[in-house]
């Protein structure tokens, strides 16, 4: 396959997958060099017993190696007022934690205190998955924090649920 054909196929595949509506989360960790975090929409529940979640992290991510090395992380489920936070955490070469108040999970990972809910997680397994890593993590602690609408990602755009 020619590179132009491959790029067109990848763009088309991405467009198709973009039709699947997802929520958005922050994945944050306490690391030896300070807090690290990234936005993710490839987050899902896996199991209630034991309490497991999954997410996918791009192999090209400059943040994921620090989170992976921490062995655990917090997940903050974002509300419909968090689009700016999500955009900050999706950007490169910026101080993602500046200008906000942060709480901590029992394990010490940073989390947004005004998120919809949060989980404290320990990495159980990491599997290679093409240009990503599939991460399975055990939730060790969690809480519902707010009762508002979720931040939604659909067709390459942030959106909200209709009232």
Buried (B, 14 or more C-beta within 10 A) or exposed (E): EEEEEEEEEEEEEEEEEBEEEBBBBBBBBBBEEEBBBBBBBBBEEBEEEEBBBBBBBBEEBEBBEBBBEBEBBBBBBBBBEBBEBBEBBBEEEEEBBEEEEBBBBEBEBBBBBBBBBBBBBEBBEBEEEEEBBBBBBBBBEBEEBBEBBBBBBEEEEBEBEEE
